[in-house]
Amino acid sequence: MKTLLRTFAYLLLLLGLAAAAFAAWARHAGGFSARATPSRVETMLARYARSMAMPDAAKSLQNPITDTPEVQHEAMAHYADHCASCHANDGSGDTMYGKGLYPKPPDLRAAATQNLTDGELFFAIQNGIRLTGMPAFGSPGDDGTDSWKLVRFIRHLPKVTPSEVQQMNGMNPKSPDEVQEEKEEQNFLNGSAAK
C-alpha cells in the first residue's frame, strides 16, 4: 500500500511540474492569444483528437443528396448565410471572425478538409467540434438534409469561381447599419435625399 501511495505522490508531483513548466512557457511565449498560429504539433494533435472523437459509423456515411445545380444553389445560399462569416465565401477562412478564432477555421478548399469523408464533414456540421469555434448546426430529430447539401457545396469550394463568390456577397447576412447604409447609397444614386 505504501508503494502505491508513493507512486501516486510521484505522479502528482510530475504532473504538477509539467503544468508549471507549461504555464511558464505560455507566459514567455505571450500567453494564450487567439491570434497565435498553432504549431505543427498542436495542429497534428488537434486533427488526431478530432479523428478519434469521430464515431467510426459517421466516417462511413454516404451522402444521400444527389449533386445537382439546384442543390448547389441552395447549399451556396445556406453556406453564405450560415458559414461564410467564419469560413469566407471562398472557403479560405480569411474573415474577421475566422482570424479571431483559435484554432482558426480550416481552409475548406485544402486537402486536410477535402480528404475527409462525406460522413466526417456531415458529422462536423451536424454536431460541431468541441474546443473550437465550430457550432453544432443539426437539431435532434432533423434529417440533416441541409448539412448533406453543405457537404456537396464544400466539395465544390476548390473550384468556386469569382462570380460565385460575388453572388454569395449578396447572400451574406447584413447588419441593420449595413442595410441602412445601402439604402442611403441607393437613395443618393437615385437623386433622393437621405431619409
Secondary structure, 3 states (H helix, E strand, C coil): CHHHHHHHHHHHHHHHHHHHHHHHHHHHCCCCCCCCCCCHHHHHHHHHHHHHHCCHHHHCCCCCCCCCHHHHHHHHHHHHHHCHHHHCCCCCCCCHHHHHCCCCCCCCCCHHHHCCCHHHHHHHHHHCCCCCCCCCCCCCCCCCHHHHHHHHHHHHHHHCCHHHHHHHHCCCCCCHHHHHHHHHHHHHHCCCCCC
